Amino acid sequence: MTDRENSSGLVRRSFLGGATLAGVASAIAPRVAVAQAPIVVPPPMPSTAVTARTAERLAGAAVNYAYATKAGPFVFLNGHEGYDFEAGVIPTVAGAPGFPAYGRPGYRREADFIFERMGQILKSFGTDFSHAVRLDQYYTDADAVRAYHLARFAALGRYVPPSTSIITDRCFGAKSTITTSMVAVVPGPQWEVRPIYPEGARVSPTSGYAPAVAVNDFIFAAGTGPEEKDMIDPNPPQGPHRRWGSQLPIRRQTESTLQRLERILKASGTSLANCLKAQVHVAGDENFPDFLDVWNEHFGASPAALAVTPAKGFASVEMIVEVTCIMLKDGATRKKEIVRADIPQMASYSPAVRAGEFVFSPGLLPIQHDGTVAGLAQGDNFDGLCLKSQLQANVIYDHAEAIAKAAGTSMRNVARIDYWVSDIREFPGVAMAWSWRYGQAPHPFACVVTPKLPAPGATVMAAFWFYAG
């Protein structure tokens, strides 16, 4: 494992030379015409602002995995699971070969290993769990969530940062049941972490997280879903027009979620208009259009960088939507700026957003300028090459480079990439596309398998966190 700058190994290909300039990304239009936030004017940027802690051959493979990155005062832990970065599966998590069920439950061993290693990495950067501001977790089994929460309390104590937990089809490792990513800050006079507990906020006692935290100009809000009363049809179960007379569940739950979120944000000194990045999980891609219709009624005037992905399950069986956000405070010195990049409109559900040193891409799909999904013509004919996902990742990198260029930064300054793939066997194509473009540059990724992506034939979607400080 090594500590190096992200600028290493980038001679294979010009970062910005391959971006095709033929379209304009924009948010799906709201129902009424509204004023837009100002267009960002890219300032001159240094060559790199991000350093990476890497496993140069992840589990012996030809993947230079950036499991941690540091960008200014921010530390990103990317896609941590219960395996050793060099050795792969280890007895510490898997259990004794002859009696793997002996001792602590397997889910707990897995979670304990993750937190122990994350704590060590944070310490090496001069920070700790008390300065964490965001946790993203995916699980393959609800029982893994329960074990993870026990391990989390043991490691973090009374303070658990804003958190979101989603059930998904599969983690990156075949034997993993938990994937965790974290964002923390290095202690400093301007980076005090202040948990926010709004009156009446619903927090499960078994999870214990802060609904929001304030740090410098930023507010990090936990995954928020609808009120319990809004998860079920409020209309009585009789009458011939019961179904037509009630609101679609996804619309009702989205409105309820945003109302809950607004109360949390008000207590945090901000509002929906200041939302920079929103990660949304929705049960079923068939619910995406109605979710987006409601979302854009609230965010059309000042869109957030929006990633919407299908989810297999949530904390409640009836729940079908959850929203996690990063905002600016009211009166922040940083300003929210919309980044209009030359990418196809259908490649994302929103434009990118910049606020000071951060640039957030929306969730990017492999849509080409002619409106088609990349890789479909030849991909299935060369599955031995992982050609479909390779071509799709290549198009997504085109989009990411166009966003970076429009924001005045580059792919050298990527602190994290969140990948959602339809099948884990598609990831080798993603890794090959990265290697072809960026050589042995550290790859700061988290990857999970999700139910089918919304664009028919798409096998990969990605969201990029750029640091341009």
Secondary structure as GFF3:
##gff-version 3
##sequence-region A 1 469
A	DSSP	beta_strand	2	5	.	.	.	ID=ss1
A	DSSP	beta_strand	50	55	.	.	.	ID=ss2
A	DSSP	three_ten_helix	58	60	.	.	.	ID=ss3
A	DSSP	beta_strand	65	71	.	.	.	ID=ss4
A	DSSP	beta_strand	74	80	.	.	.	ID=ss5
A	DSSP	alpha_helix	91	94	.	.	.	ID=ss6
A	DSSP	alpha_helix	106	124	.	.	.	ID=ss7
A	DSSP	three_ten_helix	129	131	.	.	.	ID=ss8
A	DSSP	beta_strand	132	139	.	.	.	ID=ss9
A	DSSP	alpha_helix	142	156	.	.	.	ID=ss10
A	DSSP	beta_strand	163	167	.	.	.	ID=ss11
A	DSSP	beta_strand	178	185	.	.	.	ID=ss12
A	DSSP	beta_strand	194	196	.	.	.	ID=ss13
A	DSSP	beta_strand	212	215	.	.	.	ID=ss14
A	DSSP	beta_strand	218	224	.	.	.	ID=ss15
A	DSSP	three_ten_helix	228	231	.	.	.	ID=ss16
A	DSSP	alpha_helix	249	268	.	.	.	ID=ss17
A	DSSP	three_ten_helix	272	274	.	.	.	ID=ss18
A	DSSP	beta_strand	275	282	.	.	.	ID=ss19
A	DSSP	three_ten_helix	285	287	.	.	.	ID=ss20
A	DSSP	alpha_helix	288	299	.	.	.	ID=ss21
A	DSSP	beta_strand	305	310	.	.	.	ID=ss22
A	DSSP	beta_strand	321	328	.	.	.	ID=ss23
A	DSSP	beta_strand	336	339	.	.	.	ID=ss24
A	DSSP	three_ten_helix	345	347	.	.	.	ID=ss25
A	DSSP	beta_strand	352	355	.	.	.	ID=ss26
A	DSSP	beta_strand	358	360	.	.	.	ID=ss27
A	DSSP	three_ten_helix	379	385	.	.	.	ID=ss28
A	DSSP	alpha_helix	387	407	.	.	.	ID=ss29
A	DSSP	three_ten_helix	411	413	.	.	.	ID=ss30
A	DSSP	beta_strand	414	421	.	.	.	ID=ss31
A	DSSP	three_ten_helix	424	426	.	.	.	ID=ss32
A	DSSP	alpha_helix	427	438	.	.	.	ID=ss33
A	DSSP	beta_strand	445	449	.	.	.	ID=ss34
A	DSSP	beta_strand	460	467	.	.	.	ID=ss35
###
